[in-house]
Amino acid sequence: MTAALALGDDALVLSHRLGEWAGHAPVLEEEVALANIALDLLGQARVLLSLVGDEDELAYLREERAFRNVQLVEQSNGDFAHTIARQLYFSTYQELLYERLARGTGPFAPLAAKAVKEVAYHRDHAEHWTLRLGDGTAESHERMRRGLEAHWRFTGELFEPVEGCEVEWHTLHDAWLTRITSVLERATLAVPEGPRRTGWAAGAGRQGIHTEPFGRMLAEMQHLHRSHPGAAW
């Protein structure tokens, strides 16, 4: 199932990226919060990938070009503001997508109905920090602005239709842009310059074409499993 692989890879890769904050978050409370979000996403990934095949083999034995995640989720964490910008863009998209899937009758409706509550928390967490950083000090405002600018060019790919995922992608994007604009205005920030309707689709992660940070991340994620094939833990 094309859609299950795409959505599962999104959740898996972002889960790993957020897990990289373990031991490095700015405060202990955020260490726990980011770890919990990562675990929620990992749970979603396991369900989605199990619809396609063996979840462990799909996570640890595929080559880079076989992954179907959008390029946004594979971007390096950067500083905390960059991570929050990436999370704001993706969680807002994911919540709106799951709300629509939950109302349908397709194979993703049960997962979406359960996961949408988790994703609503992820989005709320990102909004909270966007407001706090954007409307904080001059330094925090500038860092948040740079994070939003850096990730904006990857947002267009979120709204490219995925085979097997029956939603109206143009209305999904309109709702996403309206919500993002509202949050940024409240945070005394602006929507980054560029095409406001579609963003800029930086590449084709859904077709297996990924950015430089992904290869290094994948090597780290798969290292232990590939080093000890067949091991039981």
DRENPA-3360 file (N, C-alpha, C; in nm, 2 decimals, always signed):
BEGIN
1 = MTAALALG = +0.09/-0.12/+0.00/+0.00/+0.00/+0.00/+0.09/+0.12/+0.00 ~ +0.08/+0.20/-0.11/+0.17/+0.32/-0.12/+0.15/+0.42/-0.01 ~ +0.02/+0.44/+0.03/-0.01/+0.54/+0.13/+0.05/+0.50/+0.27 ~ +0.03/+0.37/+0.30/+0.08/+0.32/+0.43/+0.23/+0.34/+0.44 ~ +0.30/+0.31/+0.33/+0.45/+0.32/+0.33/+0.49/+0.47/+0.35 ~ +0.42/+0.56/+0.27/+0.46/+0.70/+0.28/+0.43/+0.76/+0.42 ~ +0.31/+0.73/+0.47/+0.28/+0.79/+0.60/+0.36/+0.72/+0.71 ~ +0.38/+0.59/+0.70/+0.46/+0.53/+0.80/+0.61/+0.57/+0.80;
9 = DDALVLSH = +0.66/+0.60/+0.68/+0.80/+0.65/+0.67/+0.81/+0.79/+0.73 ~ +0.71/+0.87/+0.70/+0.71/+1.01/+0.76/+0.72/+1.00/+0.92 ~ +0.63/+0.91/+0.97/+0.63/+0.90/+1.12/+0.76/+0.84/+1.17 ~ +0.81/+0.74/+1.11/+0.94/+0.67/+1.15/+1.05/+0.77/+1.15 ~ +1.07/+0.84/+1.04/+1.19/+0.93/+1.03/+1.18/+1.04/+1.12 ~ +1.06/+1.11/+1.14/+1.05/+1.22/+1.23/+1.07/+1.17/+1.38 ~ +1.02/+1.05/+1.40/+1.04/+0.99/+1.54/+1.19/+0.98/+1.57 ~ +1.27/+0.93/+1.47/+1.41/+0.92/+1.50/+1.48/+1.06/+1.52;
17 = RLGEWAGH = +1.44/+1.15/+1.44/+1.49/+1.29/+1.45/+1.47/+1.34/+1.59 ~ +1.35/+1.33/+1.64/+1.31/+1.38/+1.77/+1.38/+1.31/+1.88 ~ +1.40/+1.18/+1.86/+1.48/+1.10/+1.95/+1.62/+1.14/+1.97 ~ +1.68/+1.21/+1.87/+1.81/+1.25/+1.87/+1.83/+1.36/+1.98 ~ +1.72/+1.42/+2.03/+1.73/+1.52/+2.13/+1.75/+1.46/+2.27 ~ +1.74/+1.33/+2.28/+1.76/+1.27/+2.41/+1.90/+1.30/+2.47 ~ +1.90/+1.37/+2.58/+2.03/+1.41/+2.64/+2.08/+1.54/+2.59 ~ +2.00/+1.61/+2.50/+2.05/+1.73/+2.45/+1.94/+1.84/+2.45;
25 = APVLEEEV = +1.82/+1.81/+2.50/+1.72/+1.91/+2.50/+1.75/+2.03/+2.60 ~ +1.70/+2.15/+2.57/+1.74/+2.26/+2.65/+1.70/+2.25/+2.80 ~ +1.59/+2.18/+2.83/+1.54/+2.17/+2.97/+1.49/+2.02/+2.98 ~ +1.48/+1.97/+3.11/+1.44/+1.84/+3.13/+1.30/+1.81/+3.08 ~ +1.21/+1.91/+3.11/+1.07/+1.90/+3.06/+1.06/+1.87/+2.91 ~ +1.14/+1.94/+2.84/+1.14/+1.92/+2.69/+1.20/+1.79/+2.65 ~ +1.29/+1.74/+2.73/+1.35/+1.61/+2.70/+1.24/+1.51/+2.70 ~ +1.15/+1.52/+2.81/+1.04/+1.42/+2.82/+0.94/+1.45/+2.71;
33 = ALANIALD = +0.91/+1.57/+2.68/+0.80/+1.60/+2.59/+0.84/+1.55/+2.45 ~ +0.96/+1.58/+2.40/+1.01/+1.54/+2.27/+1.02/+1.39/+2.26 ~ +1.06/+1.32/+2.37/+1.07/+1.18/+2.37/+0.93/+1.12/+2.36 ~ +0.83/+1.18/+2.43/+0.69/+1.13/+2.42/+0.63/+1.14/+2.28 ~ +0.66/+1.26/+2.21/+0.62/+1.28/+2.08/+0.68/+1.18/+1.98 ~ +0.81/+1.15/+2.01/+0.88/+1.05/+1.92/+0.82/+0.91/+1.94 ~ +0.78/+0.88/+2.06/+0.72/+0.75/+2.08/+0.58/+0.74/+2.02 ~ +0.51/+0.84/+2.03/+0.38/+0.84/+1.96/+0.40/+0.82/+1.81;
41 = LLGQARVL = +0.49/+0.89/+1.75/+0.51/+0.87/+1.61/+0.57/+0.73/+1.57 ~ +0.65/+0.68/+1.66/+0.70/+0.54/+1.64/+0.58/+0.44/+1.64 ~ +0.49/+0.46/+1.73/+0.37/+0.37/+1.74/+0.29/+0.38/+1.61 ~ +0.27/+0.50/+1.56/+0.20/+0.52/+1.43/+0.28/+0.45/+1.32 ~ +0.41/+0.46/+1.32/+0.49/+0.40/+1.21/+0.48/+0.25/+1.21 ~ +0.48/+0.19/+1.33/+0.47/+0.05/+1.34/+0.34/+0.00/+1.29 ~ +0.23/+0.06/+1.32/+0.10/+0.02/+1.27/+0.09/+0.03/+1.11 ~ +0.14/+0.15/+1.06/+0.13/+0.17/+0.92/+0.23/+0.08/+0.84;
49 = LSLVGDED = +0.35/+0.06/+0.89/+0.44/-0.03/+0.82/+0.40/-0.17/+0.82 ~ +0.33/-0.21/+0.93/+0.29/-0.35/+0.94/+0.18/-0.38/+0.84 ~ +0.12/-0.28/+0.78/+0.02/-0.30/+0.67/+0.09/-0.34/+0.54 ~ +0.22/-0.31/+0.54/+0.29/-0.33/+0.41/+0.38/-0.46/+0.42 ~ +0.43/-0.49/+0.54/+0.52/-0.60/+0.55/+0.58/-0.61/+0.69 ~ +0.69/-0.67/+0.71/+0.76/-0.68/+0.84/+0.81/-0.54/+0.88 ~ +0.77/-0.49/+0.99/+0.80/-0.35/+1.03/+0.95/-0.33/+1.05 ~ +1.02/-0.43/+1.11/+1.16/-0.42/+1.14/+1.24/-0.43/+1.01;
57 = ELAYLREE = +1.21/-0.51/+0.92/+1.28/-0.52/+0.79/+1.26/-0.39/+0.71 ~ +1.14/-0.34/+0.72/+1.12/-0.21/+0.64/+1.19/-0.10/+0.70 ~ +1.21/-0.09/+0.84/+1.28/+0.02/+0.90/+1.43/+0.00/+0.89 ~ +1.48/-0.12/+0.90/+1.63/-0.14/+0.92/+1.70/-0.20/+0.80 ~ +1.63/-0.25/+0.70/+1.70/-0.32/+0.59/+1.67/-0.25/+0.45 ~ +1.59/-0.15/+0.45/+1.57/-0.09/+0.32/+1.69/+0.01/+0.29 ~ +1.71/+0.03/+0.16/+1.81/+0.13/+0.12/+1.74/+0.27/+0.12 ~ +1.83/+0.37/+0.11/+1.78/+0.51/+0.11/+1.67/+0.53/+0.01;
65 = RAFRNVQL = +1.69/+0.49/-0.11/+1.60/+0.52/-0.22/+1.46/+0.45/-0.21 ~ +1.45/+0.35/-0.11/+1.33/+0.28/-0.09/+1.24/+0.35/+0.01 ~ +1.29/+0.45/+0.08/+1.20/+0.52/+0.17/+1.12/+0.63/+0.10 ~ +0.99/+0.65/+0.15/+0.90/+0.73/+0.08/+0.85/+0.85/+0.17 ~ +0.93/+0.89/+0.27/+0.90/+1.00/+0.35/+0.92/+1.13/+0.28 ~ +0.85/+1.24/+0.32/+0.87/+1.37/+0.26/+1.01/+1.42/+0.32 ~ +1.07/+1.51/+0.24/+1.20/+1.56/+0.28/+1.20/+1.64/+0.41 ~ +1.08/+1.70/+0.44/+1.07/+1.79/+0.56/+1.12/+1.71/+0.68;
73 = VEQSNGDF = +1.07/+1.59/+0.70/+1.09/+1.52/+0.83/+1.23/+1.47/+0.84 ~ +1.31/+1.46/+0.74/+1.44/+1.41/+0.75/+1.55/+1.52/+0.77 ~ +1.50/+1.65/+0.77/+1.60/+1.76/+0.79/+1.66/+1.75/+0.93 ~ +1.79/+1.79/+0.94/+1.86/+1.79/+1.07/+1.79/+1.87/+1.17 ~ +1.80/+1.84/+1.30/+1.73/+1.91/+1.40/+1.77/+2.06/+1.41 ~ +1.90/+2.09/+1.39/+1.95/+2.23/+1.40/+1.93/+2.27/+1.55 ~ +1.91/+2.40/+1.57/+1.89/+2.44/+1.71/+1.74/+2.41/+1.74 ~ +1.70/+2.44/+1.87/+1.57/+2.41/+1.92/+1.46/+2.47/+1.83;
81 = AHTIARQL = +1.48/+2.60/+1.79/+1.38/+2.67/+1.71/+1.36/+2.61/+1.58 ~ +1.47/+2.55/+1.52/+1.46/+2.48/+1.39/+1.37/+2.36/+1.41 ~ +1.39/+2.29/+1.52/+1.31/+2.17/+1.54/+1.17/+2.20/+1.56 ~ +1.14/+2.31/+1.63/+1.00/+2.35/+1.65/+0.93/+2.40/+1.52 ~ +1.01/+2.47/+1.44/+0.95/+2.51/+1.31/+0.91/+2.38/+1.22 ~ +1.00/+2.29/+1.22/+0.97/+2.16/+1.15/+0.85/+2.09/+1.20 ~ +0.84/+2.09/+1.34/+0.73/+2.02/+1.40/+0.60/+2.10/+1.38 ~ +0.61/+2.23/+1.38/+0.48/+2.31/+1.36/+0.43/+2.28/+1.22;
89 = YFSTYQEL = +0.51/+2.28/+1.12/+0.47/+2.26/+0.98/+0.41/+2.12/+0.97 ~ +0.48/+2.02/+1.02/+0.44/+1.88/+1.00/+0.32/+1.84/+1.09 ~ +0.32/+1.88/+1.21/+0.21/+1.83/+1.30/+0.08/+1.90/+1.26 ~ +0.08/+2.02/+1.21/-0.04/+2.09/+1.16/-0.09/+2.01/+1.04 ~ +0.00/+1.98/+0.95/-0.04/+1.90/+0.84/-0.10/+1.76/+0.88 ~ -0.03/+1.69/+0.97/-0.07/+1.56/+1.01/-0.20/+1.56/+1.08 ~ -0.22/+1.65/+1.16/-0.35/+1.66/+1.23/-0.47/+1.68/+1.13 ~ -0.45/+1.77/+1.04/-0.56/+1.80/+0.94/-0.58/+1.67/+0.85;
97 = LYERLARG = -0.47/+1.61/+0.82/-0.48/+1.49/+0.73/-0.55/+1.38/+0.81 ~ -0.52/+1.35/+0.93/-0.58/+1.24/+1.01/-0.72/+1.27/+1.04 ~ -0.76/+1.40/+1.06/-0.90/+1.43/+1.08/-0.98/+1.39/+0.96 ~ -0.93/+1.41/+0.84/-1.00/+1.38/+0.72/-1.00/+1.23/+0.70 ~ -0.89/+1.16/+0.73/-0.89/+1.01/+0.71/-0.98/+0.95/+0.81 ~ -0.99/+1.00/+0.93/-1.08/+0.94/+1.04/-1.22/+0.95/+1.00 ~ -1.26/+1.05/+0.92/-1.40/+1.06/+0.88/-1.44/+0.97/+0.77 ~ -1.34/+0.91/+0.71/-1.36/+0.82/+0.59/-1.39/+0.68/+0.63;
105 = TGPFAPLA = -1.39/+0.59/+0.53/-1.42/+0.45/+0.55/-1.30/+0.36/+0.50 ~ -1.19/+0.42/+0.47/-1.07/+0.35/+0.42/-1.00/+0.28/+0.53 ~ -0.89/+0.21/+0.49/-0.81/+0.13/+0.58/-0.74/+0.21/+0.69 ~ -0.72/+0.34/+0.67/-0.65/+0.42/+0.77/-0.74/+0.49/+0.87 ~ -0.87/+0.47/+0.85/-0.97/+0.54/+0.94/-0.95/+0.50/+1.09 ~ -0.93/+0.37/+1.12/-0.91/+0.34/+1.27/-0.79/+0.40/+1.33 ~ -0.68/+0.39/+1.25/-0.55/+0.45/+1.30/-0.56/+0.60/+1.32 ~ -0.62/+0.66/+1.22/-0.63/+0.81/+1.22/-0.72/+0.86/+1.33;
113 = AKAVKEVA = -0.83/+0.78/+1.36/-0.92/+0.82/+1.47/-0.85/+0.81/+1.60 ~ -0.76/+0.72/+1.62/-0.69/+0.70/+1.75/-0.57/+0.80/+1.75 ~ -0.50/+0.82/+1.64/-0.38/+0.90/+1.64/-0.40/+1.05/+1.64 ~ -0.52/+1.09/+1.59/-0.55/+1.24/+1.58/-0.54/+1.31/+1.71 ~ -0.57/+1.24/+1.82/-0.56/+1.30/+1.95/-0.41/+1.32/+1.99 ~ -0.33/+1.22/+1.96/-0.19/+1.24/+1.98/-0.13/+1.35/+1.90 ~ -0.17/+1.36/+1.78/-0.11/+1.46/+1.69/-0.16/+1.60/+1.73 ~ -0.28/+1.61/+1.78/-0.33/+1.74/+1.83/-0.24/+1.79/+1.94;
121 = YHRDHAEH = -0.19/+1.70/+2.03/-0.09/+1.74/+2.13/+0.04/+1.79/+2.07 ~ +0.08/+1.71/+1.97/+0.21/+1.75/+1.90/+0.20/+1.89/+1.84 ~ +0.09/+1.92/+1.78/+0.07/+2.05/+1.72/+0.06/+2.16/+1.82 ~ -0.01/+2.13/+1.93/-0.03/+2.22/+2.04/+0.11/+2.25/+2.10 ~ +0.19/+2.15/+2.12/+0.32/+2.17/+2.18/+0.41/+2.26/+2.09 ~ +0.40/+2.24/+1.95/+0.48/+2.32/+1.86/+0.43/+2.46/+1.86 ~ +0.29/+2.48/+1.86/+0.24/+2.61/+1.86/+0.28/+2.69/+1.99 ~ +0.28/+2.62/+2.10/+0.32/+2.69/+2.23/+0.46/+2.74/+2.22;
129 = WTLRLGDG = +0.55/+2.66/+2.16/+0.69/+2.71/+2.16/+0.71/+2.81/+2.05 ~ +0.63/+2.80/+1.94/+0.64/+2.90/+1.83/+0.60/+3.04/+1.89 ~ +0.49/+3.04/+1.97/+0.45/+3.17/+2.03/+0.55/+3.22/+2.13 ~ +0.60/+3.12/+2.21/+0.70/+3.16/+2.32/+0.83/+3.22/+2.26 ~ +0.87/+3.15/+2.15/+1.00/+3.20/+2.09/+0.98/+3.32/+2.00 ~ +0.87/+3.32/+1.93/+0.85/+3.43/+1.83/+0.82/+3.56/+1.91 ~ +0.75/+3.55/+2.01/+0.71/+3.67/+2.09/+0.79/+3.69/+2.22 ~ +0.91/+3.63/+2.21/+1.00/+3.64/+2.33/+1.10/+3.75/+2.32;
137 = TAESHERM = +1.23/+3.71/+2.33/+1.34/+3.80/+2.31/+1.37/+3.83/+2.17 ~ +1.45/+3.93/+2.14/+1.50/+3.95/+2.00/+1.57/+3.83/+1.95 ~ +1.65/+3.77/+2.04/+1.73/+3.65/+1.99/+1.64/+3.53/+1.96 ~ +1.54/+3.50/+2.05/+1.45/+3.39/+2.03/+1.36/+3.41/+1.90 ~ +1.32/+3.54/+1.88/+1.24/+3.57/+1.76/+1.32/+3.55/+1.64 ~ +1.45/+3.59/+1.63/+1.53/+3.57/+1.52/+1.56/+3.42/+1.49 ~ +1.58/+3.35/+1.59/+1.61/+3.20/+1.57/+1.48/+3.13/+1.52 ~ +1.36/+3.17/+1.57/+1.24/+3.11/+1.52/+1.22/+3.15/+1.38;
145 = RRGLEAHW = +1.24/+3.27/+1.34/+1.23/+3.32/+1.21/+1.32/+3.24/+1.11 ~ +1.44/+3.22/+1.15/+1.53/+3.15/+1.07/+1.49/+3.00/+1.05 ~ +1.44/+2.94/+1.16/+1.39/+2.80/+1.15/+1.27/+2.79/+1.05 ~ +1.18/+2.88/+1.06/+1.07/+2.88/+0.97/+1.11/+2.90/+0.82 ~ +1.20/+2.99/+0.80/+1.25/+3.02/+0.67/+1.32/+2.89/+0.61 ~ +1.40/+2.83/+0.70/+1.48/+2.71/+0.65/+1.40/+2.60/+0.60 ~ +1.29/+2.58/+0.67/+1.20/+2.46/+0.64/+1.09/+2.49/+0.55 ~ +1.06/+2.61/+0.52/+0.94/+2.65/+0.44/+0.95/+2.58/+0.30;
153 = RFTGELFE = +1.07/+2.58/+0.24/+1.08/+2.53/+0.10/+1.04/+2.38/+0.09 ~ +1.04/+2.31/+0.21/+1.00/+2.17/+0.20/+0.86/+2.14/+0.22 ~ +0.78/+2.25/+0.25/+0.64/+2.22/+0.28/+0.55/+2.19/+0.16 ~ +0.59/+2.23/+0.04/+0.50/+2.20/-0.07/+0.48/+2.06/-0.10 ~ +0.58/+1.98/-0.06/+0.57/+1.83/-0.09/+0.47/+1.76/+0.00 ~ +0.43/+1.83/+0.11/+0.33/+1.77/+0.20/+0.20/+1.75/+0.13 ~ +0.17/+1.83/+0.03/+0.04/+1.83/-0.03/+0.04/+1.78/-0.17 ~ +0.14/+1.70/-0.21/+0.14/+1.63/-0.33/+0.06/+1.50/-0.31;
161 = PVEGCEVE = -0.04/+1.47/-0.39/-0.13/+1.35/-0.37/-0.05/+1.22/-0.35 ~ -0.10/+1.14/-0.25/-0.04/+1.01/-0.23/-0.14/+0.91/-0.27 ~ -0.10/+0.81/-0.35/-0.19/+0.71/-0.40/-0.24/+0.63/-0.29 ~ -0.37/+0.61/-0.28/-0.44/+0.54/-0.17/-0.48/+0.62/-0.06 ~ -0.45/+0.75/-0.06/-0.49/+0.84/+0.05/-0.59/+0.93/-0.01 ~ -0.72/+0.90/+0.01/-0.83/+0.98/-0.05/-0.87/+1.10/+0.03 ~ -0.80/+1.21/+0.00/-0.84/+1.34/+0.06/-0.83/+1.45/-0.05 ~ -0.90/+1.56/-0.03/-0.89/+1.67/-0.12/-0.76/+1.75/-0.08;
169 = WHTLHDAW = -0.66/+1.73/-0.15/-0.53/+1.79/-0.11/-0.53/+1.94/-0.12 ~ -0.60/+2.00/-0.21/-0.60/+2.15/-0.22/-0.67/+2.21/-0.10 ~ -0.78/+2.15/-0.06/-0.85/+2.20/+0.06/-0.77/+2.18/+0.19 ~ -0.69/+2.06/+0.19/-0.60/+2.03/+0.30/-0.50/+2.14/+0.31 ~ -0.44/+2.18/+0.20/-0.34/+2.28/+0.20/-0.39/+2.42/+0.24 ~ -0.51/+2.45/+0.19/-0.57/+2.58/+0.23/-0.59/+2.59/+0.38 ~ -0.64/+2.48/+0.44/-0.67/+2.48/+0.59/-0.53/+2.49/+0.66 ~ -0.43/+2.42/+0.61/-0.30/+2.42/+0.67/-0.24/+2.56/+0.67;
177 = LTRITSVL = -0.25/+2.63/+0.55/-0.19/+2.76/+0.54/-0.27/+2.86/+0.63 ~ -0.40/+2.85/+0.64/-0.47/+2.94/+0.72/-0.43/+2.92/+0.87 ~ -0.41/+2.80/+0.91/-0.38/+2.77/+1.05/-0.23/+2.82/+1.08 ~ -0.14/+2.79/+0.99/+0.00/+2.83/+1.01/+0.01/+2.98/+1.01 ~ -0.06/+3.05/+0.92/-0.06/+3.20/+0.92/-0.11/+3.26/+1.05 ~ -0.22/+3.20/+1.10/-0.28/+3.25/+1.23/-0.18/+3.23/+1.34 ~ -0.11/+3.12/+1.35/-0.01/+3.10/+1.46/+0.10/+3.19/+1.45 ~ +0.16/+3.21/+1.33/+0.27/+3.30/+1.31/+0.24/+3.45/+1.34;
185 = ERATLAVP = +0.12/+3.49/+1.30/+0.08/+3.62/+1.33/+0.07/+3.65/+1.48 ~ +0.02/+3.55/+1.55/+0.01/+3.56/+1.70/+0.15/+3.56/+1.76 ~ +0.24/+3.50/+1.69/+0.38/+3.49/+1.74/+0.47/+3.61/+1.69 ~ +0.40/+3.71/+1.63/+0.47/+3.83/+1.57/+0.57/+3.79/+1.47 ~ +0.54/+3.68/+1.39/+0.62/+3.63/+1.28/+0.54/+3.64/+1.16 ~ +0.60/+3.62/+1.04/+0.54/+3.62/+0.92/+0.56/+3.49/+0.84 ~ +0.46/+3.46/+0.75/+0.48/+3.35/+0.67/+0.60/+3.37/+0.58 ~ +0.69/+3.28/+0.57/+0.81/+3.31/+0.49/+0.78/+3.35/+0.34;
193 = EGPRRTGW = +0.87/+3.43/+0.28/+0.85/+3.47/+0.15/+0.85/+3.35/+0.05 ~ +0.78/+3.36/-0.05/+0.77/+3.25/-0.15/+0.63/+3.23/-0.19 ~ +0.60/+3.14/-0.28/+0.46/+3.11/-0.32/+0.38/+3.07/-0.20 ~ +0.28/+3.15/-0.16/+0.20/+3.13/-0.04/+0.11/+3.01/-0.05 ~ +0.07/+2.98/-0.17/-0.03/+2.87/-0.19/+0.03/+2.73/-0.18 ~ +0.15/+2.72/-0.25/+0.20/+2.58/-0.25/+0.34/+2.57/-0.19 ~ +0.39/+2.67/-0.13/+0.53/+2.66/-0.08/+0.62/+2.63/-0.20 ~ +0.73/+2.56/-0.17/+0.82/+2.51/-0.28/+0.85/+2.37/-0.26;
201 = AAGAGRQG = +0.81/+2.28/-0.35/+0.84/+2.14/-0.33/+0.98/+2.12/-0.36 ~ +1.06/+2.10/-0.26/+1.21/+2.10/-0.27/+1.26/+1.98/-0.34 ~ +1.18/+1.87/-0.35/+1.23/+1.75/-0.41/+1.12/+1.65/-0.42 ~ +1.16/+1.52/-0.42/+1.07/+1.42/-0.44/+1.09/+1.30/-0.34 ~ +1.08/+1.33/-0.21/+1.10/+1.23/-0.11/+1.00/+1.11/-0.13 ~ +0.88/+1.14/-0.18/+0.78/+1.04/-0.20/+0.83/+0.94/-0.31 ~ +0.92/+0.99/-0.40/+0.97/+0.90/-0.51/+1.11/+0.85/-0.47 ~ +1.15/+0.86/-0.35/+1.27/+0.80/-0.30/+1.40/+0.89/-0.32;
209 = IHTEPFGR = +1.38/+1.02/-0.35/+1.49/+1.11/-0.37/+1.50/+1.19/-0.24 ~ +1.61/+1.18/-0.17/+1.63/+1.24/-0.04/+1.74/+1.34/-0.03 ~ +1.74/+1.42/+0.07/+1.85/+1.52/+0.09/+1.97/+1.46/+0.16 ~ +2.08/+1.53/+0.16/+2.20/+1.48/+0.22/+2.19/+1.44/+0.37 ~ +2.12/+1.51/+0.45/+2.11/+1.47/+0.59/+2.05/+1.33/+0.61 ~ +1.97/+1.29/+0.52/+1.89/+1.16/+0.54/+1.99/+1.04/+0.54 ~ +2.08/+1.04/+0.45/+2.18/+0.93/+0.44/+2.25/+0.90/+0.57 ~ +2.30/+1.01/+0.63/+2.37/+1.00/+0.75/+2.28/+0.95/+0.87;
217 = MLAEMQHL = +2.16/+1.00/+0.87/+2.06/+0.96/+0.97/+2.03/+0.81/+0.96 ~ +2.01/+0.77/+0.83/+1.97/+0.63/+0.81/+2.08/+0.54/+0.85 ~ +2.20/+0.57/+0.82/+2.32/+0.49/+0.86/+2.32/+0.47/+1.01 ~ +2.29/+0.57/+1.08/+2.29/+0.56/+1.23/+2.18/+0.48/+1.28 ~ +2.06/+0.50/+1.22/+1.94/+0.43/+1.26/+1.95/+0.28/+1.24 ~ +2.01/+0.24/+1.13/+2.02/+0.10/+1.09/+2.14/+0.03/+1.14 ~ +2.24/+0.10/+1.19/+2.37/+0.04/+1.22/+2.36/-0.08/+1.31 ~ +2.30/-0.07/+1.42/+2.29/-0.19/+1.51/+2.23/-0.31/+1.45;
225 = HRSHPGAA = +2.12/-0.29/+1.39/+2.04/-0.40/+1.33/+2.13/-0.47/+1.22 ~ +2.19/-0.39/+1.14/+2.27/-0.45/+1.03/+2.40/-0.51/+1.08 ~ +2.45/-0.46/+1.19/+2.57/-0.52/+1.25/+2.55/-0.65/+1.31 ~ +2.43/-0.68/+1.36/+2.40/-0.81/+1.43/+2.27/-0.87/+1.37 ~ +2.28/-0.91/+1.24/+2.16/-0.97/+1.18/+2.11/-1.09/+1.25 ~ +1.98/-1.09/+1.27/+1.91/-1.20/+1.33/+1.92/-1.21/+1.48 ~ +1.99/-1.11/+1.54/+2.00/-1.11/+1.69/+1.87/-1.09/+1.76 ~ +1.85/-1.16/+1.87/+1.73/-1.14/+1.96/+1.77/-1.06/+2.08;
233 = W = +1.69/-0.97/+2.12/+1.72/-0.88/+2.24/+1.63/-0.91/+2.35;
% end
